[in-house]
Amino acid sequence: MNDLISSVKMPFPWKKTPLLVFFLLFFLWIPSPSSSQQEPCQSCRSLTDNFNKGLERTQRENFGGGNTAWEEEKLAKYANSETRLLEVLEGVCSKSDFACNQLLEQSEEHVERWWFHEQQQHPDFFQWLCMDALRLCCPPGTYGPDCHTCPGGAQKPCSGYGQCDGDGTRGGTGLCMCQTGYGGPFCSECGDGYYEAARNDSHLVCAECYRACGRCSGPEDSSCLRCKRGWMLHDRRCIDIDECGTDMAHCRANQFCINTEGSYECRDCAKACIGCMGAGPSRCKKCNKGYRRDGVKCLDVNECAGEAEEPVCTGANEACENTDGSYRCICAEGYVRKEGICEEDKPPDAPEKGFFDDITDDEVVVLQQMFFGAIICALATLAAKGDMVFTAIFIGAVAAMAGYWLSERSDRVLDGFIKGR
Ligand SMILES: *[C@@H]1O[C@H](CO)[C@@H](O)[C@H](O)[C@H]1NC(C)=O
């Protein structure tokens, strides 16, 4: 049995595990989109950053503090050796950084050329590799495939108050994303809701207008020139527009309008209403089905108390339960619904069962044997008392039982012989 189980179960882990591991490895190995789609210039920059760190590291590690001419000569040789280059390259990309490893593979020849031939004339490895050799990056303040100058000039892109899209890369749109408070295509102006608090040749300071004001001449509430949406200019101040009273508000049917500062909200009417002027059942235009008007309010109709036009829940043994806006017909206590009708709820009666119904064939044999045993015992007792008649019956009964038993036995033994056992 154990052998069988083990022979059946053992193959499963062996058959399934490699598949699972394969899938896991497959998904882990596939580079996640973020790493493979990293901006190429950014990848190159981090590669050269790590390269420069590696240079520093190898310089420190191999400087033993010795000052013999021999040691100095050895160090000088190492400084530009292939050994050092390989040591530096080993730490440039982490194993899991797919983009970095791919880039390093692609630029191997360039890196070697720089190391052995160019580094004297072009000490800036980033500029040489990423800008000039691989053409992945642009000089600061420029963007796009041809390294266009950013708005506001390469010296101070976006006037120093924003980010030039694609700055320093071969990509991007070159559009300025201004800091809050600044605006215009060059970020050289103050943005919506801000005013010029100070300006000189090199600096522009923008400060916020008084709240709902979109353009102002100063910080005061009375210095507004234009208001933001939802507000109205009045006497150089901004006042809230109540959209709910105008056709500017667009609420759906069965909603009501609430004015807010600079805007408005639509909220659902109460359940008791069809159309409303405000919140709650006392602001209904019309009462909903299942409600009746009582003064200003729409109240629930209690159908169970006979407030409906026609009596409800009239079925046999039905009871009524009122709900908000409607009612429910339930069965009276002690009744349950069966096929739509309320019937008396009695537990399913168990079928009558005879005392001997549960008895198995084996038990019948045992009972038979007990019965015959009891008779033989009784006869034996009477026989022991010396009654000849009962003694005769007892002996007869024992003989009959023995014969019966033996005949049954011999039948079985014969059966066995015939079947060749
Ligand atoms: C311009 O203003 C800024 C701050 O308001 C100040 O720090 C700077 O010195 C000023 N520069 C000139 C040239 O006036």
The ligand as a MOL file (V3000), in Angstrom:
LIG
                    3D

  0  0  0     0  0            999 V3000
M  V30 BEGIN CTAB
M  V30 COUNTS 14 14 0 0 0
M  V30 BEGIN ATOM
M  V30 1 C 17.2820 90.4860 -7.7600 0
M  V30 2 O 16.3620 90.0970 -6.7350 0
M  V30 3 C 16.7920 89.0160 -5.9460 0
M  V30 4 C 15.6640 88.6500 -4.9740 0
M  V30 5 O 14.6130 89.4800 -5.0750 0
M  V30 6 C 18.0500 89.3630 -5.2260 0
M  V30 7 O 18.4820 88.2660 -4.4180 0
M  V30 8 C 19.1250 89.7330 -6.2450 0
M  V30 9 O 20.2590 90.1360 -5.5810 0
M  V30 10 C 18.6130 90.7960 -7.1850 0
M  V30 11 N 19.6080 90.9690 -8.2460 0
M  V30 12 C 19.8800 92.1110 -8.8050 0
M  V30 13 C 20.8760 92.1090 -9.9060 0
M  V30 14 O 19.3790 93.1340 -8.4240 0
M  V30 END ATOM
M  V30 BEGIN BOND
M  V30 1 1 1 2
M  V30 2 1 1 10
M  V30 3 1 2 3
M  V30 4 1 3 4
M  V30 5 1 3 6
M  V30 6 1 4 5
M  V30 7 1 6 7
M  V30 8 1 6 8
M  V30 9 1 8 9
M  V30 10 1 8 10
M  V30 11 1 10 11
M  V30 12 1 11 12
M  V30 13 1 12 13
M  V30 14 2 12 14
M  V30 END BOND
M  V30 END CTAB
M  END
